[in-house]
């Protein structure tokens, strides 16, 4: 996680919590982290911008990246784009398009390097990279439907079913969740501010049902009552909250796409 220099001005004058401009000290104090995005010099991809971000990927000879339709912003000469529908059933059940677009470096450039630029299709969305080979993920990531944007390396887009009536109706992810499996890098598209937390074995975090973006399959999803009768009907959180029990990575967003659309329709922005 990148850090910034802390000056005297970055400390709370009330002595209750240290704060700096980007809120990183607040996240650290509450146990959360910002998303780690490796510098371009250490990675084959770079993410630029703050809203509706741009993902730029460097492809070596015979390397490729796959993405959902409509995300392409640019690609350089020597890149070949093809469309396939292999595994369309699993993708459709997971909230994705039936087709996937593959961008491959065909080696025509003299330097044998090609570049592809991709961006989420929803306004203000951000690109969330997740290394599925990480020990905190364990090769399988459960996501909300439609979260997948692109992937590099070995990534399979499948579906995961939750037949527990209480969870599928009240935990916020529904009956069919998206399951990204493999050892490559998956790029998710999500709105709001995204933070991450690696839960320890048995550690529990309570999350608003609308704010769960993704979690490692090793983590357990469940629900709990949002308090008593007055709390459930007057607390603004509904009847249930979502709980996640470690171990594993958890990704949370401050405002999902549905909440964003509802806020626009209602001509107001919610507290998130």
N, C-alpha and C positions, 0 to 999 in steps of 0.2 A: 504494500500500500504506500503510495507516495505521500510525502509529508512536506509541509512548508515550515519556514522558520517561525518561531513563536516569539513575539515581541511583548513588551510590557502591556501594550494596548490590547493584546489578545487575551488577557486574563480578566475574569469577571471581577468587578470592583466590589461585589457583594460577598465574595468568598464562597459562593455556593457551587459554581461549576465553571471550569475553564472553557473559554470560547475563542475561536479564531474565525477568520472571515468565511472559510468554506465549511465551517461546522464540524471539522474533523475531530476536534477534541471532544465535542459532545458525543459523537458516535463512539469514540473510544471509551468514554466514561460509561456509556450505556451498553457496551458489549457488541456493537455493530461495527462493520468496516465498509469503506467505500469499495466499489468494484475495482479490482486490480486490472489495469490495462498496460501490458508491457510496452516499453519504448519501442519505436519502429526499428531501431538498430538491433534489438534483441528478438524481433518477431517478424513473421511473414505478413502481418497485417497491421493496419493503423486505423484508428477511429477518430474522426475529426468533427468539430462542431458541438453545439450544446443541445440543439433541438433538431429533430429529423436528421439524425447524424448520418455521416457518410463512412462506410466501411470500405477501405482500399486494401486489396489483397495482392501480394506478389506471387506469381506462379512461375516455378521453374519449368524446365523442359518436361513435358508429359504430365505435369501436375494439373489438377482441376479443382473447382469449387462448385457446389450445387446451391441453388437458391430457389425460393418460391417465385412464381411468375410476377412480373411487374416491378421487381426491385432494382433492376439494372439501371445505373446512371451512365456508365461509360465502360468501354474496354478498349485496349490498345490493339494495334495490328499484330497479327499472330495468334489471336484468341479465336477459338471456334466455339460457337454456341449451339447446343443441341437440346432438344426437348424429349423427355421420356416419361412414361406412365407406369414404370415398374413399381410394384408395391403400392398402387394407387388406393387400394381398399383401406390399408392401414393409415395412409395419409388423410384420406377423406374422413374417416372416423375420428381422427385426431384434430379436425378442424382446419386442415390444410387443403390446398388445391389438389386436384387429381394428378396434375402434371408437375414436374420439377425441371428446372432449367440447369444444364451443366455447361460451365465455361471452362474450356481446356486450352492449355498452351500447346499449339501444334508444332512449335520449334521453328517457325519461319523467320523470326527475327534473328539478326546476326548475333545479338547478345543473349539469345535464347531465354529472354525474360519477358513476361507479359503481365499486365496489370488489369484488374477488374475492380470497378467501383459499384457498390450496392448501397441501397438506402431503404429503410422501412416504408411501407405504403401508407401508413397512417400518420397524419400530421403530428408534429411534436415528439414522435416516438424516438427512443434511444436504442442503441445497439448494445446488447449484453453478451459478452463472450464468456463461454464456459468450457473449460478443458475437461472433457469426460474421462480422461485417463487419470485425473487427479485422485488422490486417495480419499479426499473429502467427498467426491462424487461416486467413485466406484464403478464407473462405466454405465450408469443408468440414471437418467434425470427425468423426474415427473414434472410436467409443465401444464399450465392452463392451456385450453384449446386455442390453436392459432398462434402460439408464441414463437414457433420456429420461423426464422428468416433465411438463414443460410448455414452451410457447414463446410468445413475443410477437413479432409482426411476421412477416416472410417466412422460414419455416423448413419444410423438407421432411424427413420421416422416411423414409429409404431404407435399403437394405442394401448392404453391401460384402463381396465374396467374396475370400478369400485362398486360391488354389489351390496355394500352395507347401506341400507335405506337412510339411516340417519346421516351418514357422511355424504352420500351422493346428493342429498337434498339440502343439506345445511352447512357443509364445509366450504362451499364456494367454488369447487372445481367440477361438480356434476358427476354424472355416471361414467362418462368417457373422458379420460385425461390423455394428454400427449406424453409419450414415452420416447425419449431420445437415448439410443443405446450405441455404444461403440467406444473407440479410443481416440477419436478426433476432437476437433473444436467445433462446438455448436454456437451459433450466433442467434440470440433471441431478440425480438423486437418488443419493447414495452414502453408505456407512457409513465409519467410521474418521475419521482426520484427513486432510484433503485439502490438498496443497500443489501449487504450480505452478512451472514453469520454462520459460523461453523459450530454446530451444537455438539457438545460432549455426550458421551454415553449416558442416557437417562435425563439429560437436560431438557427442560420444557420451555417453550416460548408460546405466548398467546398472541394471535394475530387477528385483525379484522378479516372477516370472510371474503372481502373484496380485494384484499391486498396480497394474497399469496401468488407469487409469480411462478416459482419452481422450487423443488427440493430434491435432494438425493433420495434414491429409492430406499436407502438404509434408514431414513427418517420415517417416523410413523405419524400419519395424519389422523386427527380425531376432532371432535367438537366438545364444547362444554357450555353450560348455560351462562348467559351474560348477566348473572345476578338474580335477584328476586323478581317478583311481579313488576314492581315499580321500575327496577333497573332494566328489565327486558323491554318494557313499553315506553319508558321515558329516557333511557340512556343513550338513544341514538344508534346503538349497535345491533338492534334486533334481538331475537331470542337466543341466538347462539354466537359464540366466537369459535374460531379455529385454533386448535392446538397442534404443535409440531414437537415431537419428542426425538432427541438425538439417538445415535450419532449421525452426522452428515451436514452437508451444505444446505442452507436455506436462503432463498432470494425473495425479497419483499419489495413491493412497489407502493408508492404513496397514493397513486390514483390509476386505476386500470382503465381500459378503453371504454368499457360500458359506463363507468361513472363519468368519464369525460364527455361522452355523447349525451348522457342524461343532463349534465350540467349545462351543455350548450342548448339543448332543447328547452330547458327550464329558464334559460337566459340568466343563469347565475352560476357561480362556482362554489362547490361545497367546501367544507373546512379543510379538505385535503388539497 
